[in-house]
């Protein structure tokens, strides 16, 4: 009877409903985080563990491969943000207007790539950017009168292929985010601006962009994390974690190389914590600069 009273109690009910989330959060986030912090100060081998202090972090400072992976991840993050915020926003504005017909069809087509497995899409793009003459990109180059290119063996074209895959997969998702933000904007504002003689560009600049700021900040935040945490797309595009001269190596890829391929879990934990701290710092800075922590005036 006591248990029945507890479960039917209005005071206990909220805790009962939130308990599954708390348990999963503790076991799948808090516990792994503390384990990673502990492991980053250890040298872990098949025979045991040894506390080595800050040696893993000191090693990172002089690790040129880690520096290359970090530079690649930051380049990818910056360029993906530059592509996956303005263009999906423009597409969302077009979808929300009266110029586009069959909007449901276009939304489905743009969102469909996100439902495709990364393994499948990465393999398709690897074949598309193949250095052989049968690759789709080289077929286009031949049609334009140019020779075959080794797309995935040069950093500039390899990064371009990776960004193409990224945009193909996530443009539709970000467009839906902006579409949901547009639905919350009062249409009377556009009508009032139109009466005052505002052009389409002026309405977009002075109404749409400012009122889409919360959605933009959200997309910006998740894009920072996604850019720094990207791994599987690169892994599939180069058919492994060993791209030429590490042009496709990311921070997570380097973590995988050290932890899984070389069985250096202590060093890999240090790499993972550095990635976590960098992502938190960058996101906190951009949230502060965007005024997300300012108190609203009443």
C-alpha positions in Angstrom: 0.0 0.0 0.0 2.9 2.4 0.7 4.3 1.8 -2.7 0.8 2.5 -4.2 0.5 5.7 -2.4 4.0 6.8 -3.5 3.2 6.0 -7.2 -0.2 7.8 -7.1 1.3 10.8 -5.2 1.3 14.1 -7.1 4.6 15.0 -5.4 6.3 11.7 -6.4 4.9 11.4 -9.9 7.3 14.0 -11.5 10.3 12.2 -10.0 9.0 8.8 -11.3 8.6 10.1 -14.8 12.0 11.8 -14.9 13.8 8.9 -13.3 14.5 7.0 -16.6 16.1 10.1 -18.1 18.3 10.6 -15.0 19.4 7.0 -14.9 20.3 7.0 -18.6 22.1 10.4 -18.2 24.2 9.1 -15.3 25.1 5.8 -16.9 25.7 7.0 -20.5 27.1 10.5 -19.9 28.2 11.2 -16.4 29.9 7.9 -15.7 31.7 7.8 -19.1 32.8 11.4 -18.6 34.4 10.7 -15.3 36.0 7.5 -16.6 37.5 9.4 -19.5 38.9 12.1 -17.2 40.5 9.3 -15.1 41.9 7.4 -18.1 43.4 10.6 -19.6 45.9 10.6 -16.7 46.8 6.9 -17.2 48.9 4.8 -19.5 46.5 1.9 -20.2 47.9 -1.4 -21.6 46.6 -4.9 -21.9 48.3 -5.8 -18.6 47.2 -2.9 -16.5 47.0 0.8 -15.8 49.7 3.2 -14.7 49.1 6.8 -13.4 51.4 9.1 -15.5 49.9 12.5 -14.6 49.9 15.1 -17.4 52.2 13.2 -19.8 49.4 12.5 -22.2 48.5 16.2 -22.4 52.2 17.2 -22.7 52.5 14.8 -25.5 49.6 16.4 -27.3 51.4 19.8 -27.4 54.2 18.3 -29.6 52.0 15.9 -31.6 52.1 17.2 -35.2 49.5 14.6 -36.4 47.1 15.8 -33.7 47.7 19.4 -34.8 46.9 18.4 -38.4 43.7 16.7 -37.3 42.7 19.7 -35.3 43.3 22.1 -38.2 41.3 19.8 -40.5 38.4 19.7 -38.1 38.4 23.5 -37.6 38.5 24.1 -41.4 35.7 21.7 -41.9 33.6 23.3 -39.1 34.1 26.9 -40.3 33.3 26.1 -44.0 30.3 23.8 -43.2 28.9 26.6 -41.0 29.4 29.1 -43.8 27.4 26.9 -46.2 24.8 25.3 -43.9 23.4 28.4 -42.4 22.8 31.0 -45.1 21.7 28.6 -47.9 19.2 26.6 -45.9 17.8 29.9 -44.6 17.3 31.1 -48.1 15.7 27.9 -49.2 13.4 28.0 -46.1 12.3 31.6 -47.1 11.6 30.4 -50.7 9.6 27.4 -49.3 7.6 29.7 -47.0 6.7 32.0 -49.9 4.4 31.7 -52.9 7.0 31.3 -55.6 7.6 27.5 -55.1 5.0 25.0 -56.1 4.7 21.4 -54.8 6.4 22.5 -51.5 5.8 19.1 -49.8 7.7 17.3 -52.6 10.7 19.7 -52.4 10.8 19.4 -48.6 10.8 15.6 -48.9 13.5 15.6 -51.6 15.8 17.9 -49.6 15.3 16.0 -46.4 15.7 12.5 -48.0 19.6 12.5 -47.9 19.5 12.9 -44.1 17.7 9.5 -43.9 20.4 7.8 -46.0 23.0 5.9 -44.1 26.4 7.6 -43.9 28.0 4.4 -44.9 26.0 4.3 -48.2 26.3 8.0 -48.9 30.1 8.0 -48.1 30.6 5.1 -50.4 28.6 6.7 -53.2 30.6 10.0 -52.9 33.9 8.1 -52.9 32.9 6.5 -56.2 31.7 9.8 -57.5 35.1 11.5 -56.7 37.1 8.5 -57.8 40.4 9.3 -59.6 39.5 6.9 -62.4 38.0 8.2 -65.6 34.8 6.4 -64.8 34.1 8.5 -61.7 31.2 10.9 -62.2 33.3 14.0 -61.5 36.0 13.0 -63.9 33.3 12.2 -66.5 32.2 15.8 -66.1 35.8 17.0 -66.4 36.3 15.1 -69.6 33.0 16.6 -71.0 34.4 20.0 -70.3 37.7 19.2 -72.0 39.9 18.6 -68.9 41.8 15.6 -67.7 41.1 13.3 -64.8 41.7 14.6 -61.3 42.8 12.8 -58.2 40.1 14.4 -56.1 40.7 12.6 -52.8 44.5 12.8 -52.9 44.7 16.6 -52.8 43.6 18.6 -49.7 41.6 21.3 -51.4 39.6 19.0 -53.6 39.3 16.4 -50.8 37.9 19.0 -48.4 35.6 20.1 -51.2 34.3 16.5 -51.6 33.7 16.3 -47.9 31.8 19.6 -47.8 29.7 18.5 -50.8 28.8 15.3 -48.9 28.0 17.4 -45.8 25.8 19.9 -47.7 24.0 17.1 -49.5 23.1 15.4 -46.2 22.2 18.3 -43.9 20.9 21.2 -46.1 17.3 19.8 -45.9 17.5 19.3 -42.1 18.7 22.9 -41.4 16.1 24.2 -43.9 13.3 22.6 -41.8 14.7 24.2 -38.7 14.5 27.6 -40.3 11.0 26.8 -41.7 9.8 26.1 -38.2 11.3 29.5 -37.1 9.6 31.3 -39.9 6.2 29.9 -38.9 6.5 31.7 -35.6 7.0 35.1 -37.3 3.8 37.2 -37.4 2.7 37.7 -41.0 1.3 41.1 -40.2 4.8 42.4 -39.9 5.4 41.6 -43.6 2.1 43.2 -44.6 2.9 46.3 -42.6 6.3 46.5 -44.2 4.9 46.0 -47.6 2.4 48.8 -47.1 5.3 51.1 -46.1 7.0 50.2 -49.4 9.6 47.8 -48.2 11.1 45.5 -50.9 11.6 41.8 -50.5 15.3 42.2 -49.7 14.4 44.8 -47.0 11.8 42.6 -45.5 14.3 39.7 -45.4 17.0 41.9 -43.9 15.0 43.8 -41.3 12.3 41.3 -40.4 13.3 37.7 -41.3 16.9 37.7 -40.2 16.4 39.4 -36.8 13.4 37.3 -35.9 15.1 34.1 -36.9 18.0 34.8 -34.5 17.0 32.1 -32.0 16.8 29.5 -34.7 20.1 30.7 -36.2 21.8 30.5 -32.8 20.5 26.9 -32.4 21.6 25.8 -35.8 25.0 27.6 -35.3 25.4 25.7 -31.9 24.7 22.3 -33.3 26.8 23.0 -36.4 29.9 23.7 -34.2 29.5 20.4 -32.4 28.8 18.5 -35.6 31.8 20.1 -37.4 34.2 19.2 -34.6 32.7 15.7 -34.0 32.6 14.7 -37.7 34.2 11.3 -38.3 32.2 8.7 -40.2 31.8 10.8 -43.3 35.6 11.2 -43.6 36.1 7.5 -42.7 33.8 6.4 -45.5 34.9 8.9 -48.1 38.6 7.7 -47.8 37.6 4.1 -47.2 39.3 4.1 -43.8 41.2 6.3 -41.4 44.4 6.7 -43.4 43.8 9.4 -46.0 46.9 10.6 -48.0 49.1 12.9 -45.9 46.2 12.9 -43.3 44.2 15.4 -45.4 40.9 13.8 -44.2 42.0 13.1 -40.6 39.7 14.7 -38.0 40.1 15.0 -34.2 37.6 12.1 -33.7 39.4 10.2 -36.4 42.7 10.7 -34.5 41.0 9.6 -31.3 39.8 6.4 -33.1 43.3 5.8 -34.5 45.0 6.1 -31.0 42.3 4.4 -29.0 41.0 1.6 -31.3 43.7 1.0 -33.9 46.8 1.5 -31.6 45.1 0.5 -28.3 46.3 3.7 -26.5 43.1 4.4 -24.6 44.8 6.8 -22.1 46.1 9.0 -24.9 42.8 8.8 -26.8 40.9 9.9 -23.7 43.1 13.0 -23.5 42.3 13.7 -27.2 38.6 13.3 -26.4 38.7 15.7 -23.4 40.5 18.3 -25.4 37.8 18.1 -28.1 35.1 18.4 -25.5 36.7 21.4 -23.9 37.2 23.1 -27.3 33.6 22.5 -28.3 32.3 23.9 -25.0 34.6 27.0 -25.1 33.6 27.8 -28.7 29.9 27.4 -28.1 30.0 29.3 -24.8 31.8 32.2 -26.5 29.4 32.4 -29.4 26.4 32.1 -27.1 27.7 35.0 -25.0 28.5 37.1 -28.1 25.0 36.4 -29.5 23.4 37.6 -26.2 21.9 34.2 -25.3 22.6 34.7 -21.6 21.2 38.3 -21.3 18.1 38.8 -19.2 15.1 39.9 -21.2 13.8 43.3 -20.2 10.2 43.4 -19.0 
